[in-house]
Amino acid sequence: MNCVAFMVVTTSFLSWTDAVNRYFSKDNDKTLQYLMEPPVYAEIKARRGENATLPCVLRTVPSQYRVKWSKVDPLHTESENIILISNGHEVKHYGIWQSKASLRQMHALDISLCLTKLELQDCGLYQCELINGIDDERVTITLSIEGVVFPYQSSHGRYKFTYFDAKKACAEQDATLATYTQLYREWTDGLEWCNAGWLNDGTVHYPILNPRPACGKDLPPGIRSYGPRHKTKERYDAFCFTSTTEGSVFYVPGPLNFLEAAHACKEKGASLALVGQIYSSWKFLGLERCDGGWLQDGSVRFPIIIPKKRCGGLPQPGVHSFGFPKKSISLYGAYCYR
Ligand SMILES: *[C@@H]1O[C@H](CO)[C@@H](O)[C@H](O)[C@H]1NC(C)=O
């Protein structure tokens, strides 16, 4: 969970970690009277496109009360984004949540939140709050989207993204900036990347499995932290997060230059795949191919599940990259998405 994982990271952002811990532990020293306490750091898991229910249950129904559901903004852990407020009879929705969120009200004690058609950015920390005169109570629940984290670098080279550039770059590849929890999970699955990248909370990290001098000296394996960085003045790579897709990625053999590759996909009623889409097909649909192919961002990549000698001799499974070759003269296949 977020909190535990944050505490594993030592270095330079203690004050920020403290803020998060304070946030989580707000009600820990108080027994809740009206709300059922979920198991510590309750977590709901779902995939993109699915519906999810975030459970919240009353112990007793107070005579007068209001229920407020909100989502915690990852950049400002103290600020809340209100989803809906109900007085037990009527529900008022806020902003974008109108079409997406509803109060389940399966029985008299049920104040669970239903979310439909989950999107990547729906993951995060939600708060169920009972407002009852002076005695407000709240419980928090984490919604995780099942997915895959991938590092992303600009076509202009290493460390070119401000925080906002990184956010945009991920969005353009059918992804969002990853959370710390998502990066941590991917690291346990074998992600190693010796370049620092932005996460969605404005911190910068990099995941290392095989410590070596160029990647943080003699520190043990782990997620290395630069802590929170300046969002417009400093530049790094990005860690993007994506999930399952409705369509899938397939390979069209070359030799093709970039324009010919785009055309080859179009002829098949498809388009050149986004980086998020090839990662999704690799992770969830078992896409494996020992041939470099063009993607829509102008990079050339190939997805490997079982590493083989004759396939570059790369030691780890993953979507490997040839970088951004010259579009007019380099010849590869094409990875198309349909
Ligand atoms: C999600 O909820 C909506 C609205 O309640 C429903 O129409 C849809 O079938 C549900 N989808 C899934 C995958 O259960």
The ligand as an SDF file (V2000), in Angstrom:
LIG
                    3D

 14 14  0  0  0  0  0  0  0  0999 V2000
  -21.5350   -0.9240  -15.4630 C   0  0  0  0  0  0  0  0  0  0  0  0
  -22.6250   -0.1840  -14.9880 O   0  0  0  0  0  0  0  0  0  0  0  0
  -23.4760    0.3070  -16.0240 C   0  0  0  0  0  0  0  0  0  0  0  0
  -24.4950    1.2380  -15.3910 C   0  0  0  0  0  0  0  0  0  0  0  0
  -24.9790    0.7370  -14.2030 O   0  0  0  0  0  0  0  0  0  0  0  0
  -24.1180   -0.8820  -16.7430 C   0  0  0  0  0  0  0  0  0  0  0  0
  -24.9540   -0.4290  -17.7700 O   0  0  0  0  0  0  0  0  0  0  0  0
  -22.9840   -1.7250  -17.3310 C   0  0  0  0  0  0  0  0  0  0  0  0
  -23.5190   -2.9100  -17.9210 O   0  0  0  0  0  0  0  0  0  0  0  0
  -21.9810   -2.1210  -16.2360 C   0  0  0  0  0  0  0  0  0  0  0  0
  -20.8380   -2.7250  -16.8900 N   0  0  0  0  0  0  0  0  0  0  0  0
  -20.2420   -3.8430  -16.4500 C   0  0  0  0  0  0  0  0  0  0  0  0
  -19.0460   -4.2840  -17.2060 C   0  0  0  0  0  0  0  0  0  0  0  0
  -20.6860   -4.4640  -15.5100 O   0  0  0  0  0  0  0  0  0  0  0  0
  1  2  1  0
  1 10  1  0
  2  3  1  0
  3  4  1  0
  3  6  1  0
  4  5  1  0
  6  7  1  0
  6  8  1  0
  8  9  1  0
  8 10  1  0
 10 11  1  0
 11 12  1  0
 12 13  1  0
 12 14  2  0
M  END
$$$$
